[in-house]
């Protein structure tokens, strides 16, 4: 390569680099139309509380921009389909239920351990009473007071 070619190459590199800084993301619509649609979507999202928050047909985007083509999901890229999205939502709800059940099992397990511990303490106390009665024949007044406080 000659010096002229290197200079030309560098100049075109700079031009390409400056072109990639400005991203063109408005598609076929102008900024004014996009801004108006986004305003409608925000207004709709504030006013509506839908019973099914994961519905693709009732969200603000679908209401403002219209229904999507069959088998497509707007904003999720290539390969996303409504059936896959519904499966993910259903899977998420099942995982939430599973976590709630695990928490409940842990609480019941802790309660069971507390009950089991109190039963063991009662058994130990009754065993101690029996041993005192056997050793002394008739318990002394001191032993009776001790056992009364132990209960």
C-alpha positions as CSV (number, residue, x, y, z in Angstrom):
1,X,0.0,0.0,0.0
2,X,1.2,3.4,-0.8
3,X,1.1,6.4,1.5
4,X,-1.9,7.8,-0.4
5,X,-3.8,4.5,0.1
6,X,-3.0,4.5,3.8
7,X,-4.2,8.1,4.1
8,X,-7.4,7.3,2.2
9,X,-8.0,4.2,4.4
10,X,-7.6,6.2,7.6
11,X,-9.9,8.9,6.4
12,X,-12.6,6.4,5.5
13,X,-12.2,4.7,8.9
14,X,-12.9,8.0,10.6
15,X,-16.0,8.5,8.5
16,X,-17.3,5.1,9.2
17,X,-16.7,5.5,13.0
18,X,-18.6,8.8,13.0
19,X,-21.5,7.2,11.2
20,X,-22.0,4.5,13.7
21,X,-22.3,7.0,16.6
22,X,-25.7,8.1,15.3
23,X,-28.1,5.2,15.6
24,X,-31.2,5.3,13.4
25,X,-33.9,3.5,15.5
26,X,-37.1,5.2,14.3
27,X,-37.9,2.6,11.6
28,X,-40.4,4.1,9.1
29,X,-42.0,6.4,11.6
30,X,-40.8,9.8,12.6
31,X,-39.9,10.9,16.1
32,X,-43.2,12.8,16.4
33,X,-45.4,9.7,15.7
34,X,-43.3,7.5,18.0
35,X,-43.5,10.1,20.8
36,X,-47.3,10.3,20.4
37,X,-47.6,6.5,20.5
38,X,-45.4,6.3,23.6
39,X,-47.6,8.9,25.3
40,X,-50.7,6.9,24.5
41,X,-49.1,3.7,25.9
42,X,-48.1,5.4,29.1
43,X,-51.5,7.0,29.6
44,X,-53.2,3.6,29.0
45,X,-50.9,1.8,31.4
46,X,-51.7,4.3,34.1
47,X,-55.4,4.2,33.8
48,X,-56.0,0.4,33.3
49,X,-55.6,-2.3,35.9
50,X,-56.2,-5.5,34.1
51,X,-57.0,-8.7,36.0
52,X,-54.3,-10.6,34.1
53,X,-51.1,-8.6,34.1
54,X,-49.3,-11.1,31.8
55,X,-51.8,-10.8,29.0
56,X,-50.3,-10.0,25.6
57,X,-53.7,-8.9,24.1
58,X,-54.7,-6.5,26.8
59,X,-51.4,-4.6,27.5
60,X,-51.0,-1.0,26.6
61,X,-48.7,-1.6,23.6
62,X,-51.2,-4.0,21.9
63,X,-54.1,-1.5,22.6
64,X,-52.3,1.4,21.0
65,X,-50.3,-0.2,18.2
66,X,-52.9,-2.8,17.4
67,X,-52.7,-6.6,17.4
68,X,-49.4,-8.3,16.5
69,X,-49.2,-10.7,13.6
70,X,-50.1,-14.3,14.4
71,X,-47.4,-16.2,16.2
72,X,-45.3,-13.1,17.1
73,X,-44.6,-11.2,20.2
74,X,-43.8,-7.5,20.0
75,X,-40.5,-6.5,21.6
76,X,-39.0,-9.9,22.4
77,X,-37.1,-10.5,19.2
78,X,-36.8,-13.5,16.9
79,X,-38.1,-16.8,18.1
80,X,-40.5,-15.6,20.8
81,X,-44.0,-16.9,20.4
82,X,-47.1,-16.3,22.5
83,X,-47.2,-20.0,23.5
84,X,-43.6,-19.9,24.7
85,X,-44.3,-16.8,26.7
86,X,-47.4,-18.3,28.3
87,X,-45.4,-21.3,29.3
88,X,-42.8,-19.1,30.9
89,X,-45.5,-17.2,32.8
90,X,-47.1,-20.5,33.9
91,X,-43.7,-21.9,35.0
92,X,-43.0,-18.7,37.0
93,X,-46.3,-19.0,38.9
94,X,-45.6,-22.7,39.6
95,X,-42.2,-21.8,41.0
96,X,-43.8,-19.1,43.2
97,X,-46.2,-21.7,44.6
98,X,-43.4,-24.1,45.2
99,X,-41.4,-21.6,47.1
100,X,-44.5,-20.7,49.3
101,X,-45.0,-24.4,50.0
102,X,-41.4,-24.8,51.0
103,X,-41.6,-21.9,53.4
104,X,-44.7,-23.4,54.9
105,X,-43.0,-26.8,55.3
106,X,-40.0,-25.1,57.0
107,X,-42.4,-23.3,59.4
108,X,-44.2,-26.5,60.3
109,X,-40.8,-28.3,60.7
110,X,-39.7,-25.7,63.2
111,X,-43.0,-25.9,65.1
112,X,-42.7,-29.7,65.2
113,X,-39.2,-29.4,66.6
114,X,-40.3,-27.0,69.3
115,X,-43.2,-29.3,70.3
116,X,-40.9,-32.3,70.3
117,X,-38.4,-30.5,72.5
118,X,-41.1,-29.5,75.0
119,X,-42.3,-33.1,75.2
120,X,-38.8,-34.3,75.9
121,X,-38.4,-31.8,78.7
122,X,-41.7,-33.0,80.2
123,X,-40.5,-36.6,80.0
124,X,-37.2,-35.7,81.6
125,X,-39.0,-33.9,84.4
126,X,-41.4,-36.8,85.1
127,X,-38.4,-39.1,85.1
128,X,-36.6,-36.9,87.6
129,X,-39.7,-36.9,89.8
130,X,-39.9,-40.7,89.7
131,X,-36.2,-41.0,90.6
132,X,-36.6,-38.7,93.5
133,X,-39.6,-40.6,94.8
134,X,-37.8,-43.9,94.4
135,X,-34.6,-42.7,96.1
136,X,-36.3,-41.0,99.0
137,X,-39.3,-43.1,99.5
138,X,-41.4,-40.0,100.4
139,X,-40.0,-36.8,99.1
140,X,-38.8,-34.2,101.5
141,X,-40.2,-30.7,101.7
142,X,-37.2,-29.3,99.9
143,X,-37.7,-31.8,97.0
144,X,-41.4,-30.9,96.8
145,X,-40.6,-27.2,96.6
146,X,-38.0,-27.8,93.9
147,X,-40.4,-29.9,91.8
148,X,-43.1,-27.3,92.2
149,X,-40.8,-24.6,90.8
150,X,-39.7,-27.0,88.0
151,X,-43.3,-27.3,86.7
